[in-house]
């Protein structure tokens, strides 16, 4: 009968210790990954809140510019052409800023920075109304490619020519 030799015993102990160290490292890494996942979800949520707040701010600016234009364009009192042109430019600029922000949100959804299934039901009506209220910005070659792509993916009707 062969007695276990010292080298084999040391090798067996080293293998067991190596296994335990590897197992401990896997447990620690798993916990860290779980923390990273929670942090990523929290960051995505913060991103969404930031985008929503910015879209709302920009929509308010559109509404304010539209109200100003309505005040200036009183049919009983014709405004100076420069004032009218300035008000129209302000409104167009506000609309474009609002659409840029909405396009950024669409980009985040399309590129999976935000989970599409979490936001589709909430934002389908939003994008439907956005496109319906501003059709000239989505006709032909629109610069709002992400909105157009998201609308096509979600089955939102776009103006003719797109």
Secondary structure, 3 states (H helix, E strand, C coil): CCCCCHHHHHHHHHHHHHHHHHHHHHHHHHHHHHHHHHHHHHHHHHHHHHHHHHHHHHHHHHHHHHHHHHHHCCCCCCCCHHHHHHHHHHHHHHHHHHHHHHHHHHHHHHCCCCCHHHHHHHHHHHHHHHHHHCHHHHCCCCCCHHHHHHHHHHCCCCCCCC
